[in-house]
Amino acid sequence: MGGPRISTPNVTSARVSDLEASGLEDLAWVLARAFRDNPLNLAVIGGSKERRVRSNRQGMRTTLAGALGRAMVLAAGSGSEPLAGGLVALPPLQWPLPPPPLGLQLRTLIGQGLRVARRWGQIFHELGSLHPIRPHWYLAVVGVEPDVQGRGVGSELLHHFTRQVDADAQPAYLETDRFENVALYEHFGFDVESEIRVRGVPVWRMWRDARSYPEQL
Ligand SMILES: CC(C)(COP(=O)(O)OP(=O)(O)OC[C@H]1O[C@@H](n2cnc3c(N)ncnc32)[C@H](O)[C@@H]1OP(=O)(O)O)[C@@H](O)C(=O)NCCC(=O)NCCS
């Protein structure tokens, strides 16, 4: 649904690697589908699944284009297999990413729809006003193809992320709009800092204290 994908990813052989620019479009589709049923997606975009995927895809393309070269952008997949998931995380002091060039901003407005783009803008502004000031890694996006969720791909991506965070001995921060994710992130060492409401949707802000590298060995 919503974009080119020929077959289901082979999750048992999925490997995590840095995304190359050529994989940007595929990963944008995967992430667009991953988030299509999340509460904020339903509240901000609404409509059919297809509509949400189309709208998300443009937002994800813009995020990925801005993140490549500035952030950790991981893709889970292997060789000729379709991608199964991806992760975007900003190193300390890289948040917020610079605004996209004007042409891309216009394409995003058109691709997402004006009202939807404005709503996301308000949400990011609201979340941004609560963003921690202390230097930290920011887990901006992690998503897995809906039909392979719950099979370890997200955990594999999160292991890569937390390994880097611990190698840097830095704290980490994220927000999530799915209660099911809270336990997953707690498993990776995050604690709930606060629960807020954004457009009426509960959102959990989570923080992970810095760990020194030897602690991990
Ligand atoms: C959150 C997400 C990235 C986790 O990836 P995943 O590959 O499904 O997760 P894993 O299989 O590695 O781990 C699953 C664990 O998380 C929990 N979980 C969270 N979301 C789940 C889902 N949709 N399906 C199954 N398990 C889920 C399970 O309880 C499981 O715990 P367990 O290991 O104790 O059984 C993925 O479910 C996803 O893309 N969700 C939609 C988008 C989203 O919410 N992204 C995070 C935004 S902050």
The ligand as a Gaussian input file, in Angstrom:
#p B3LYP/6-31G(d) Opt

LIG

0 1
 C        8.251000       1.241000      17.603000
 C        8.872000       0.378000      16.524000
 C        9.982000       1.153000      15.816000
 C        9.504000      -0.848000      17.199000
 O       10.067000      -1.654000      16.191000
 P        9.693000      -3.205000      16.135000
 O       10.551000      -3.843000      15.116000
 O        8.232000      -3.334000      15.977000
 O       10.124000      -3.615000      17.614000
 P       10.852000      -4.949000      18.100000
 O       10.249000      -6.133000      17.411000
 O       12.314000      -4.815000      18.031000
 O       10.490000      -4.917000      19.635000
 C        9.211000      -5.103000      19.949000
 C        9.031000      -4.782000      21.362000
 O        8.378000      -3.526000      21.406000
 C        6.998000      -3.716000      21.663000
 N        6.279000      -3.162000      20.475000
 C        6.153000      -1.852000      20.264000
 N        5.422000      -1.647000      19.166000
 C        5.077000      -2.855000      18.648000
 C        4.302000      -3.301000      17.533000
 N        3.691000      -2.439000      16.682000
 N        4.183000      -4.605000      17.290000
 C        4.751000      -5.471000      18.123000
 N        5.486000      -5.119000      19.197000
 C        5.646000      -3.815000      19.485000
 C        6.762000      -5.191000      21.862000
 O        6.063000      -5.355000      23.079000
 C        8.139000      -5.828000      21.929000
 O        8.510000      -6.078000      23.231000
 P        9.149000      -7.513000      23.608000
 O       10.490000      -7.538000      22.948000
 O        9.200000      -7.483000      25.088000
 O        8.226000      -8.529000      23.026000
 C        7.823000      -0.109000      15.481000
 O        6.850000      -0.893000      16.136000
 C        7.156000       1.019000      14.712000
 O        7.616000       1.424000      13.664000
 N        6.006000       1.533000      15.222000
 C        5.254000       2.593000      14.543000
 C        6.026000       3.893000      14.477000
 C        6.486000       4.337000      15.860000
 O        5.705000       4.417000      16.801000
 N        7.800000       4.660000      15.966000
 C        8.383000       5.147000      17.185000
 C        8.092000       6.586000      17.323000
 S        8.811000       7.278000      18.795000

